[in-house]
Amino acid sequence: MDPRCSRQNGAGTGVFLNGREVSTAELEHLRHVGGAMPPGRYELAADGHMYPEEGGLPVHVFTRASYAA
């Protein structure tokens, strides 16, 4: 399969992170540390800020993960 295909893993979650559709296990973890994640496209920056591609307030997932643990 073409490595550039966003549905390579066939997860069907409808949540895309940095251009790749996340698996159900990844989505469960992201919701645990980042809160609600409706279907859509998100960017995760190297500094830990995650935000919707179309704009919006970022969530710092590394900070949230330390509180969730």
C-alpha positions, 0 to 999 in steps of 0.5 A: 500500500502507498505509504502516503495513503492516509487510511493505510491502517484502515482504522475508520476512526475519522480522526487524522493526526498529522495526516494519518488516520489514528487507530482506535487504540491511539484515539482512546489514548488521545481522548484520555490525555487531550479530552474530546476529539470529534472526527476531524483533522488535527496537527501535533507539534513537536512541543506537544501542542495539538490543535485542529487544522482549521484553527482553534485553541491548542491543547498541550497533550504532554501537560494533560498526560501528566495530570491524567496519570 
